[in-house]
């Protein structure tokens, strides 16, 4: 067989391989496009299911009237957006909760089917109103598995505590979290994120028009305003390791210890100023 015939055979083989590769790539492209379309359609359907499930769990868990405005699910990007959440519970006292927006970042491309752990959760525009200790007496409920999140962010979230006979001496205190960011967290209660706190900017509005500013960054806790004065009082603070069995007691102990240390630091600074004078 001469060289021309061999070249012709090689040419035909080459063209056949090219056509076969093109068909394979085209088939893969069609399959990928079809998969993405399926995910988009499934996301639209899942939006209503997610909204209904959240509404049901809030109503059952808090024994309250709950409403969820809407939920948007994008299985391609792994983004879930829940908006206009409201909860009202009027038993002994009033418990009212509203959340403007809740963004959850999940595994993309439909991998949430096998990887359901939220990678990031962001709460924006939340407000809880509690008019007395009776509002916090929740009904018994079955134990549920804790939720693990890769990161948690809070923006413009307020806790409004109003005076009643259950809390004598307390008029009204409003704690506004302007921004907070926590690392990987296991949410056993609504305050578990405090044990993995990385950054915090908050304001505390007290009776008689007194306002305190709180901040936490790089292991340093600062407080200013009111008793602390305009110049922030700063103390080093290392968050303890969470004891899952005694989380509430730990939080109370942390709050008491921080208040004591900040007060001592402020008093020492005041004494130093007076001695300087």
N, C-alpha and C positions, 0 to 999 in steps of 0.2 A: 504494500500500500504506500503510495507516494505521500509526500509532505502535504500537498494540497488537500487530499482526502482527510488526513488526520486533523488538519486545521479546521476543516468544515465540521468534523465530528465534535471536536472540542468546542467550537462555536455554538453548535446546537445544544450541547450539554450545559454550557454556561448560561444560555438563554433560558433553558428549562429550569435551572437552579434559581435564576433570578425571578422567573415567574412564580415558582413555588414559594420562595421567600416572601415575595410580595403578597401572595394569597394568604400565607400564614400571618403576616403582619396586619393585613386587612381584617382577617378574622379576629385577631386579638383586639384590634381597635374597635370593631363592632361589639365584641363581647364586653370590653371595658365600658364603652358608651352605654350599652344596655344595662350593665350593672349599676352605673351611676344614675341612670334614669329610674331604675327600680328603687335605689336608695332615696332619691328625691321624692318619689311617690310615697314610699313607706314613711318618710319623715313627715309628710303632710298628714297622713293617717294617724301617725303616732302622736302628733300634737294634741289632738283631742283626748287620746287615751292618757297621756301624761298629765294634762290639766285635770281630768276627772280623778286620776289616782291621787294626785297631790291634795285636791279638795277633800276627797274621802278620808285620807289619812289625817289631815288637820282636824276635820270635824270629829273623827272618832278619838284621836289621841288627846284632844283638848276638851272634848265634850262641848263643842261650840258650833256656832253657825259660821261656815267657811265659804269663801268664794274665790275662784281663780279666774281672772279675766281671760287670759289665753296663754297658750304655750306653743312656741315655735321650735320645731326639731329639724336640724339639718344633719342627717346621718353621714353626709359626704365630709363635712368639716368637723363633725363631732360637737356641734354647738347646740345648746338648748337654752332658750330664753323664755322665762316665765314672768308675766307681768300682771300688775294689779291684783295682788293677793290681799285678802282682808279676812280677819277672824274676829268675831265678837262673842264674848262669853259673859253672861250676866247671871251669876249665881248669888253668892253672898256679896260680892263686889264685882266691879267691872274689869274685865281684861279685854283690851282691844289691840289688835296687831294689824299693821298694814305694811306692805312691801311694794314699792313701785316697780322694781326690776330685780330678777334673780337670774344671773348668767352662769351656766355650768358648761365646763369644757370637758368633753369625753374623748375616747379614742376615735379617730377619724375613719372614714372609708368602711363604715359598718362594723368595725372591730369591737364596738361596744357590746356586741353579742357575746364575746368571750372575755372582754376586759371592761367591766362595769364600774371600776373605781374612778370617780371624778378627778381629773387632773388639776382643775382649778374651779373654785366657786367664788362668785363676786355678788355681794348684796349691795344694792344702791337704793337710797331713799326709803329707809325703814323707820317705823315708829311703833313703840309699844307703850300703851297707857295702862297703868295698874292703880286702881283707886283704893286698894286695901289688901291685907294679907289673905283674905278669903278668896280673892281672885286666883291665888296660886295653889289652892287646894284642888288638885286634879284627881280625877277618878282613877281607881286601880287599872292598870293595863298590863298586857302580856309583855314579857321581856322580848326586845328585838335586838338584832345584831347591830353593833355600832357602825357608823358610816365613816369610811376612810377617805380623806381628800388630800390631794397633793399640795394644795395651797388654798388659803381663804383670805378674801379681801372684803372689808366693810367700808362703805362710803356713805356719809350722811345718815347714820343710824342713831335714833334717839330712844332713850328709856325715860318715860315720864311717870314719876311716882307722886301720887296725890295723897293728901292727908285724910285719914278717917280715924274712927275710934280704935281700929286695930293697931295703928301705929301712932301712939300718943307722942306729941312733941314734934312730929314731922309735918311740916306744912307742905311744900312742894319742892321736889328736887328733879331737875332735868339733866340727864347725862347724855351728851351728844358726842358720838364717835365721828369725828370729821373724816378720819382715815385710819384704818388699821390693816396690818398684813401679818398673817401667820404662815408658818411653814407646814410641812406634812403633819396632819392632825387626825386623830381618831375622835370623832364627835360622839361622845356618850351623853352629853348634856349641851344646852345652848351656850355654855361658857367654856367648853373644853379647849377652844382655840386660844384661850389666855395662856395656857401652858407652853404653847409654841410661838408666842408673840414675838415678832421681829421689829415692827414699827407701830407707833401709836401717836395720834394727835387727837386730843379730846378736850371737851369743855364741860364743866360742871356748873350749872346755874342753881344757886342756893337761895333761900329766903332772904328778904331785905336787900335784894339786888346784888348780892355778892356772887362773883364769878371766879372760878378757878380754872387754870389751864394745866393740862397734864400732857406729858410727852414721854415716849420711850424709844430709844434708838441706840444701837451698839452697846447694849448692856447698861445704859444710863437712864434713870428715871428722873424726870424733872417736874416741878410744880411751881406755879406762880399765881399771883392774885390773892386777894383776901388776906388771910393770916400770913401767907408766905411773902407778900410784897411783890413789887414789880420785877425785881431781879429773881430769876428762877432759882429755886433750891434744887440741887442735883445730887443724887446718890447713886453709887453703883448697885446694880441688882441683877442677880442670876436667878432665872426661873427654876424652880425645883422640878424634879422628875415627877410625872403624874402618877399618883396612886389611884388606880381605877376604882378601888373599893371605897375610897374616902375622898372623892373629888370635891364635894361640897365643903367638907371640913377643911380641906386644903385651901380652897379659895377664901374661906373666912379667915384662916390663919395668915394667908398672904396679905389680905387687906389690912388686918390688924397690925402686922409687922411693918408694912410700908407706911401706914399712917404714923406709927410711933417713930420710925427712923426719920421720916421727913420732918416731924415736929421737933425732934431733937436737933437735927441739922439746922433748922430755922432758929431755934432758941440759941444754939451756940454761935450762930452768925450774929444774932442780935446782941448777945453779950459782948462779942468781940467789937462790935460797932460802938457800944457804950463805953467799953474800956478805952477804945481809941479816942473818944471824945474827952 
